[in-house]
Amino acid sequence: MIEFKRHTLANGLRVIAHFDDSTPMVTTDLLYDVGSRDEDPEATGFAHLFEHLMFGGTAEVPAFDTPVMIAGGENNAFTNNDITNYFITLPANNLETALWLEADRMQWLDLSESRLRIQKSVVTEEYRQRYLNQPYGDLMLLLRPLAFRKHPYMWSAIGKDISHIEKADSKRVKQFYHKYYTPSNAILCVAGNVHPDNVFGMAEKWFGDIPHGQCNVRELPQESPQVERREVTVHRNVPAAHLIMAFHTEKRVSRQFYILDLLTDILSGCDSGRFPEILVRKKELFSEADIYLSGEIDPGLVIFSGRLKNGVDIKGAEEAVWDELNRLATRQVTSAELEKARNRYEASRLMSLISAGNKAFNLAFQELLGDADGINTEIEKYMSVTAAEITDCSSMTFRQENCSVIHYLPESHES
Amino acid sequence: MGNISFPSIIRLSNGVPVYLLRGGTLDLIRVEFVLNAGQIMEETHMAASVTNAMLTEGTVSHDAIKLNDLIDSTGAVFNHTADKDTASLVVISLSRKLEEVMELAWEVLFHPSFPENELRMLKEKKIQAFLTGRQKTSVIGREQFYMALCGKANPYGRITRLEDYDALTTAVASDFHSRFYRPENMYITVSGRDPEGALPVLGKFFSVSGKWQKPKIPQLLFETSRPGRIFAKVNGSVQSAVRMGWKGITRDHHDYHGLQVANMILGGYFGSRLMRNIREDKGYTYGIHSVAGAFHGIGFIAIMTEVANENREETLIEIKKEVTELRRNEVSADELQIVRNHFMGEIARMFDGPFSSAETVRGIIDYETDHDYYTKLVNTVETITPDKIKELFITYFNPEEAIEVIAGAE
């Protein structure tokens, strides 16, 4: 049981405090409710570029990292399709430094032209390093626009194209900052060796005077149900073919999420899962075969991702994946498989609670989903999943009409 | 600052050392078995990594599928890796399942069966990964650098070729295993809320045979290339991997701690000279880092980054400028204070919780470093002077003597 306390400031900032005296450290996690799904389709990659700008300093703090380092801390951030999340871990007696810095950059960020120009260049190199200069690096860039036709999940957090990053101008940057970087659009979680009463006192002191900010209503185009199979074939300079099959799912807070999460663990969460056993060892079609949830808040995807063995025909390999998926709909998973998945969930949940940083993020994210107590109550949702639910959910999800397929082939391999 | 003292050692009845790290509140226990069975012990290239990878591919009692099913059913995680200097199996288990999990660990470590068919599949998978690596500029750049530093016949410098996989047979793995996977050739770390509680179970499975001996590290021959440029062509790459570095010093050298501080100033943290110039001022890269490390018998200093092909020469010029600046002028008191505090925070994080402490302690044991390594490091971090740091840059970072590697398009 992860104990926590919750308090909302008058300006709308939600604050969560978790006390853990087994560590000398503390983590602040500041989650902004803005991600790449909130971007203009003509200016994608913006939320992530903005994350880079948040390290640019203010009039009071010219270089964000310096005070963190002086306080013996480390900090970083990430952006995904749903959120932008900033975290600082430092010795517990320096907590106030972290709160001062986060409050300062929530209000007074220096958005100079030169800063923007350099971070555009850094992000362009990030795009190249992570997506273009890696074998198979563009798989997700190809999948999103295939699977999503309306919802902004059709682009990745890095953006649709490098040209969008190059076009970002400072007027838009400022609008974005004023719209989304406000207390009422954020959740602050502090986890570690500081008592909750002190956390709330310090949060009031540093964040209490920041104006509430406008209320943002999110009205995103919703994806229409997919009615026919989608497929693309690409050729790249890679040594082996790769198969992606993606299926639409329901939203993060639905019952289906837990059923599919447990099911994907049964299929490929460990070496004795069905895919490693059947597709890799017995049939020798794939060298790796994995299935996982993309995990977004709005309806997302469950994605099969498999690297083919040399000489295997991709159509035959896809058939074999369908055989396994169809078998789920007709024959129930065994009680031994369910028991194994539950044990594995229990152990991995405990492992995820080792670090204060993980706990801080999980509490903040659960609060965004509706209630920080999800960190404690989700286990019941997993443990209560039945074999019959898995069968129903499989037949509903794993259908040709609900499937987007990528055949990613080596250049010499003409189909 | 957490407790940075060296953990207590208990010995099993056969002499195997068990290091106990207590802490945390969760009902999880982490047990790591470290064997003197890394690449430096191998006669056939990759024998160490293949032997280690085959541990969970079947034992005398269970085939691969059954074995993995037994492991996964307990909820435990088994991570096994072989690196240059050691091989290891890390097991993280629910406390209440420890006994059945340790029995499986014993089976995996000491009674693997090395089935032909599983080895064939493993090799096919490794070859695919090898071929994928041929298209990664970062991989090629790293290989070329270590070859130049250590020599092409040295286990740290040797570059894998496709034909090397032909020599990997079940006989090679089985022979490597029988020589090096023995209780007398390993030590154990146990970390969690109640590490002592694991001792009876460890005694039951791991004290049955052999008599522990201090590991014997072979004498390695090094052939460091002359300074200068190495270019490795990677067709179609949009970025180049750039590496620059020097032969350094080993952990027993009196400058080793100070070199860690010097390295941090140059490229060891987000606010380093290299990051500020090449990322935050020029925008040439997503990241640039440097490291001062050591293997057995050789130390190294390496600077590494990935930049657009057209910026790679300019990047090298700027790296040299930063190094030269640190050889000419002392760091300011302010900058040194930031680095001191950051370094102390980093050490605190390395000892935050029993599992991190266990990982940190491994480095001390593996290289037979002083048990008070971190106490001395803390002392150096707190007292080193700008003058001494400049002297370290003059001694160890001469741009004229650097090995430079570029891996990228022509």
Interface residues (C-beta under 8 A of the other chain):
Chain A: D20 S22 T23 P24 M25 A63 D65 T66 M69 I70 A71 G72 G73 E74 T89 L90 P91 R117 I118 Q119 K120 S121 V122 V123 E125 E126 R128 Q129 R130 L132 N133 Q134 P135 Y136 N237 V238 P239 A240 C270 D271 S272 G273 P276 E277 V280 R281 E284 S287 E288 R307 K309 N310 A336 E339 K340 N343 R344 Y345 E346 A347 S348 L350 M351 L353 I354 S355
Chain B: M1 G2 G23 G24 T25 L26 D27 L28 T56 A64 I65 N68 D69 I71 D72 S73 T74 G75 A76 V77 I92 S93 L94 M121 E124 K125 Q128 L131 T132 R134 Q135 K136 T137 N235 G236 S237 V238 Q239 Y269 F270 G271 R279 E280 D281 K282 G283 Y284 T285 Y286 E306 V307 A308 Q337 I338 V339 N341 H342 M344 G345 E346 A348 R349 D352 G353 F355
